[in-house]
């Protein structure tokens, strides 16, 4: 059972590496969020367990690339929080990545559904 869990964790990590940017953009599509809020949100998903050391550098990179804006906001007596939101560029990037993701899922689903006798014919 532990071997299976380890294998799943490795698979999740590899998949997460390739989709993390898409996940962050999607999480911010409809509402600005601060860093810890994003971390907690991702932790509600079994395959999206992130650390601060992974999330914050990505947020900084996306901000430098112009996909995100960041602003400090004070709420009541709490200390200020840095909120991240999608820019117009970020919305465009999300749309492009979402399209590529959907294409990849469709392609992979097709590959998974090819009967063994059809594998050689798939490339013809």
C-alpha positions as CSV (number, residue, x, y, z in Angstrom):
1,X,0.0,0.0,0.0
2,X,2.8,2.4,0.8
3,X,4.4,1.7,-2.6
4,X,1.2,2.6,-4.3
5,X,0.9,5.8,-2.3
6,X,4.5,6.7,-3.1
7,X,3.8,6.1,-6.8
8,X,0.7,8.3,-6.7
9,X,2.7,11.0,-4.9
10,X,5.3,10.9,-7.6
11,X,2.7,11.0,-10.4
12,X,0.9,14.0,-8.7
13,X,4.2,15.9,-8.3
14,X,5.0,15.5,-12.0
15,X,1.5,16.4,-13.1
16,X,1.5,19.4,-10.8
17,X,4.8,20.7,-12.2
18,X,3.3,20.8,-15.6
19,X,0.0,22.3,-14.7
20,X,0.8,24.6,-11.7
21,X,0.8,27.8,-13.7
22,X,-2.6,27.0,-15.2
23,X,-3.9,26.1,-11.7
24,X,-2.8,29.4,-10.2
25,X,-4.3,31.4,-13.1
26,X,-7.6,29.5,-12.8
27,X,-7.7,30.0,-9.1
28,X,-7.5,33.7,-9.6
29,X,-9.8,34.0,-12.5
30,X,-12.9,35.3,-10.7
31,X,-11.4,36.7,-7.5
32,X,-8.2,38.2,-6.1
33,X,-6.6,36.1,-3.4
34,X,-3.7,36.5,-1.0
35,X,-0.9,33.9,-0.9
36,X,-2.0,32.0,2.2
37,X,-5.5,31.9,0.9
38,X,-4.3,30.4,-2.3
39,X,-2.2,27.8,-0.4
40,X,-5.3,26.8,1.7
41,X,-7.5,26.7,-1.4
42,X,-5.1,24.3,-3.2
43,X,-4.9,22.1,-0.2
44,X,-8.6,21.3,-0.6
45,X,-7.6,19.4,-3.8
46,X,-5.9,16.0,-3.3
47,X,-3.4,16.4,-6.1
48,X,-2.6,20.1,-5.5
49,X,-0.6,20.1,-2.3
50,X,1.8,23.0,-2.6
51,X,4.4,24.6,-0.3
52,X,5.1,28.3,0.1
53,X,8.5,27.7,-1.5
54,X,6.7,26.6,-4.7
55,X,3.8,29.0,-4.8
56,X,5.4,32.4,-4.0
57,X,8.2,32.2,-6.6
58,X,5.6,31.3,-9.2
59,X,3.4,34.3,-8.1
60,X,6.4,36.6,-8.4
61,X,7.3,35.3,-11.8
62,X,3.7,35.6,-13.1
63,X,3.7,39.2,-11.7
64,X,7.0,40.0,-13.5
65,X,5.6,38.6,-16.7
66,X,2.5,40.8,-16.4
67,X,0.0,38.0,-15.9
68,X,-0.8,39.1,-12.3
69,X,-1.0,42.3,-10.5
70,X,-0.4,42.5,-6.7
71,X,-1.6,45.0,-4.2
72,X,-1.4,45.3,-0.4
73,X,-4.7,45.6,1.3
74,X,-5.5,46.3,5.0
75,X,-8.6,44.6,6.4
76,X,-9.6,45.9,9.8
77,X,-7.0,45.4,12.5
78,X,-5.2,42.5,10.6
79,X,-1.8,43.1,9.1
80,X,-1.8,44.0,5.4
81,X,-2.1,41.2,2.9
82,X,-0.7,41.0,-0.6
83,X,-3.6,40.2,-3.0
84,X,-2.9,38.8,-6.4
85,X,-5.3,39.3,-9.4
86,X,-5.3,38.4,-13.1
87,X,-4.4,41.2,-15.5
88,X,-5.8,41.3,-19.0
89,X,-2.6,39.5,-20.1
90,X,-3.3,36.9,-17.3
91,X,-6.8,36.3,-18.6
92,X,-5.4,35.8,-22.1
93,X,-2.8,33.5,-20.8
94,X,-5.3,31.5,-18.9
95,X,-7.5,31.2,-22.0
96,X,-4.5,29.9,-24.0
97,X,-3.4,27.4,-21.4
98,X,-6.9,26.2,-20.8
99,X,-7.3,25.5,-24.5
100,X,-4.0,23.6,-24.6
101,X,-5.0,21.6,-21.4
102,X,-8.3,20.7,-23.0
103,X,-6.5,19.6,-26.2
104,X,-4.1,17.5,-24.1
105,X,-6.9,15.9,-22.1
106,X,-8.8,15.0,-25.3
107,X,-5.6,13.6,-26.9
108,X,-4.7,11.5,-23.8
109,X,-8.3,10.3,-23.5
110,X,-8.2,9.2,-27.1
111,X,-5.0,7.3,-26.5
112,X,-6.3,5.6,-23.4
113,X,-9.4,4.5,-25.4
114,X,-7.6,3.0,-28.4
115,X,-8.2,-0.8,-28.5
116,X,-4.9,-2.8,-28.5
117,X,-5.5,-4.0,-32.0
118,X,-5.9,-0.4,-33.3
119,X,-2.6,0.9,-31.8
120,X,-0.7,0.4,-35.0
121,X,-3.4,2.1,-37.1
122,X,-3.6,5.2,-34.9
123,X,-0.6,6.8,-36.6
124,X,-1.7,5.9,-40.2
